[in-house]
Amino acid sequence: MEIYLARAQGFCAGVASAVDIVDKALELFGAPLYVYHEIVHNTYVVNDFRNRGVVFVEDLNDVPEGEKIIFSAHGVPPEVIQKARAKKLKFVDATCPLVTKVHNEAVKFSEKGFETVLIGHKGHQELIGTAGYVQPKYLHIVENEDDVEKLDINPKKEVAYLTQTTLSVDETKAIIERLKQKFPKLKAPPRSDICYATQNRQDSVKELARMCDTIIICGSPNSSNSNRLRETGANEGVPSYIIDRAQELDLDILKNSKKVGISSGASVPQCIVDELVAQIQTRYQVSEVHRFDNPEKNIVFRLPALSALE
């Protein structure tokens, strides 16, 4: 058996930045440290921080007045920031800069009076955050082409769209095409909202699909981008599976595999992939583990100042 590791996988720059922010805040200020929502959607990362004294909350009412809190990489709506200030919380925003870009686009569309269609998964933290930057009277959320059909917007109005950054490129393409058919003057964001890391990981899985007979994605059940990677592999005609930890893998599914491809979502630490490779090697004779140069190796986001937590 041979194992092929995806060219682009694991922590993207936005996740690495958010994780580093929590790490450094713990180092500087100690526990307890509050984080609004899971800092990233990965079970291993979240549990590790919990064990070190991080308290994850879904409601700022659960944070004592004056305490320190970090907002997750997915972004938060403006009212959360306003409430944090009202409670005199010391906070740092770990929102991924590429998500912030979408927030800024949402504000501009509302300022121009555009009906704004958000393409994404209802209930996902990123979409909730972005929706908060669209004036309610202009806000419309769609998850699929059927939702586009149900949109009750006058075609003569100015209509724009934004997308959740972690969606499948192929998935959004069909939805956007349907929007263009329904609203011929549809306004697109200045640049694609699908982030470079999402695009790179999906392209890398397609590359694995051309070489491998089985694909395994490391990622948590609530990770949008990880689930899209599994779907990408399956859509390429290769049996594809998603696991949170290596021990979840039923090694029997690989008994007829000669070339196994492995990738991981943008919030998955490298140790999970290493564990998976080691797990496979306990059962099968692996002749080679192929590794490729990561196109993102030099991409780093600057960390915000943590002085706001002092």
N, C-alpha and C positions, 0 to 999 in steps of 0.2 A: 504494500500500500504506500502511496505517496500522499502527503498533505500539502495543500497550497494555501498560504495565508494571504488574504486580500491585501491589495496594494494600499488602499486607504481604509482604516478601521480604527476603532478605539476612540479615546478622548479627542474631540475637536478642540479648537482654540477656546471657544466659548465655555465649554464644560471645564477644561483645564483651568481657565481663569476663575470660574465660580468655585471650584474645589480648592484652589489655592487661596482664595479669599477667606473661606471658612477655616482652612488650615492655619493661616497666619493670624486670624482673629483669635482662634483658640490658643495659639502660642503666645500672643501678646496679652490677652485679657482673661484667658482661662474660662472655665465653665461656671455657671450655665451660660450658654450662648444660644439665642433663639434664631430659628430660620423659618421664614414664611414659606410654607409648602416644602416639599422635598427639593433640596438644592438642585439635584438632577434626578432623572427617573432611572435609578439603578439601585437595586436592593442591597448589594454589597457596599456601595459607597454610603448609602443612608444608614445602614446598620453600623458601619464602622464609626461614623460620626456620632450616632446615638451612644455608642459605647464609650465615647470620649467626652460626653457631656453636652452634646447638642440636643436642643429640644425643638422638634419640628411642630409647627402649629398651622392650623387652617383658618384661625380666627384671631385677630389682634386682641380680642377681649381676653385671650388666654395668656397674654404677655403682661407682666406687672409694669406699672408706669415707671418710666425712666430706664428700663432695661435695654440691652443691646440686641438688635435683630438684623438679619441679613435677608434680603429679598432674593428669591431663587432665580436661576438662569433663564427661566421661562418668561419672566416679566410679570408685572402686576399692574392692575388698572390704577388710574390716578387717585381714586377714592381711598385706596389702601395707603398710599403715601400721605394723603391728607389726614387720615386717621392716625397714622404713626406720629405725625407732627403734633396732633391734638393730644396724644397720650404722652408727649415728651419722650418718645422712644429715640434712642440713638441708633441710627440705621445706616447701612451701606447697601447700595443697589448692585446686585451681581447679575443683572439682566444681560444676556448676550448682546453685544453691540449690533449684531445683525437683526435681532428682534427689535432693538431700539429703533433701528432704521425703519422697520415696518410701522412702529408706533408713530414716528414722525410723518410718514406718508399718510397715515390715517388722519392725523390732525390736519394736514394740508388739504386733503380731500373734503373734510367737513367744513373747513374754512371757505372752500370754494362752493359749498352747497351741493356737492356730488352725492347721489345715492351710492352707498358703498357696500359692496358685496364681499364678505369675508369667506374665503374657501378654507374649510378646516373641520376638525372633529369637535362637535359640540361637547362642552365639558372639559376639554383639554385646557390645562392652565395657560398655555401660550395664547390660545384663542380668547380665553376670558380676559387676559390682560390687554390684548390688542383691541377687543371690542370696547373696552373702556375709553379708548382714545377716539372713538367715532361717536358723533352726536347721535343719541338714541333715535331721533326722527329719521336719520339717514341709514341706520344699520340694518343689514340683511345678512344672514348666515346660511351658507349652503354646504352640504357634505358630498353631494353627488349631482349627477345630471338631472335626476328627477326633481331635486330641490330647485334647480334652475327653472324648470318648467312651471313650478308653483309660484315663482316670484311675481308679485303684483306691483310692478313698477311701470309707470308710463314710459314707453320707448322713446318719447321725445325728451325726457329728462336726461341730464348728464349722469352717467353711471360709470363707476370705477370699481376695480376689484383689487383685493389684497389676498395673499395666501399665507397659511401657516408655514413656517420655514422648514418643517420636518416631513412634509408630505412627499409622496411619490411624484417624481417628475412626469411620468407617463400618466398617472391618475389625474393630475391637475390639467394636463394638456387637453384632455377630452372635455373637462368642465369649462375651461376657458373658451374653447372653440364653441361650445353651446351658448355661452354668454355672448360671444361675438355675433352669433346668428340672431339672438334675441334682441341684442342692443348694438346695432351697427356702429354707433359712435363710442363704444366702450373704451374707457381710459385704463391703460395699464400702468403699474408703478414704473418709475424711471428705470429700475433694474429689477430682474426677477427676484421674488421674495424667497424662492427655494434656495437655501444657503449652500455655499460652495461645498461644505462638509457633507451635506445630505446628497448632493449631486455626485460628489466623488465616491461616496460609499456605494451608492446604487450602481454607478458605472463599474466599480471594482467587482461587485457581485455579478454583474453581467459578464465581466471578463472571466471570473471563476466558472461561470456556467458554460463557457466555451471549452474549458479544460477538464471539468470535474463531473463525476456521476452522482455526487451527493454534496449538498451544501448545508452547513450548520452555522446558524447565526447566534452569537452570544448576545443576550439582551433581556431586560426585564419585561414582564407582561404589560406594564403600563408605559413602556417606551414606544412612542409613535414611530421614531425613525428606525428602531430595531425591527418592529413589525413590518414596516415597509420594505426592509431589506429581505426578510423571508419571502414576502410576496413577490419581490423582484426576481428572486431565484426561481420560485415556482412558476412565474409567468414566462420564464425563459425555458421551461420544460424540464427542469432539474428538481428531483425531490429535495425539499428544503425544510429545515426544522429550526425552531428557536428554543433556546434553553437559557435559564437564568444563571445556573451554576453547572460545572462540569459533571457533577454526580447525578444530575437529572437525565443525562443522556443514556438512552437504552443502546448499549454498544451493539446489540444484535442487528440494529438497522444498517450497520456498516458491513455486515458479513460478506456481501457481494460487491462491495465498493473497492475500486482500485485507486481512484483519485478523489480525495475528500477535500472540499474547499471550506475554509473557515473564515468568517468575518465577524465583526462585532459593531454594535451601535455606538453612537457618538458619546454616550455616557458610560461606557464599559471600560474598566481599568484593564491594563495589559495582563495582570495576574490571572484573570478569568480565562483568557485565551491560552495562556501557558498551562493552566490546570487542565484544560480540555485536551490539549495536545498530549500531555502526560497521561491522561486517562485513556486515550485511544491507544497509546503505546503500551499500556499494561495488557491489552488484549491482542493487538495485532502487531505484526512485524512491519515497522515503518522504515522504508529504505531511505527516504529523504523528506525533509520539511523545507518547502520552497518559500523563501521570503523575498519580497520586492521592495524597491525604494519607495518610501512614502512621499507623495507629492506635497504633503502638508507639513513636512518636518520643520520648516522654517517660519511657519505662521504662528505668531504669538500676539495675544491681546494684552495691552497694558493694564495692570491692576489699578483700581481706584484707590485713593488714599483711605487708610483705615482710621485716620485721625478723628473722623466723625463719631467713632465708637468710644472715644476717650471721655 
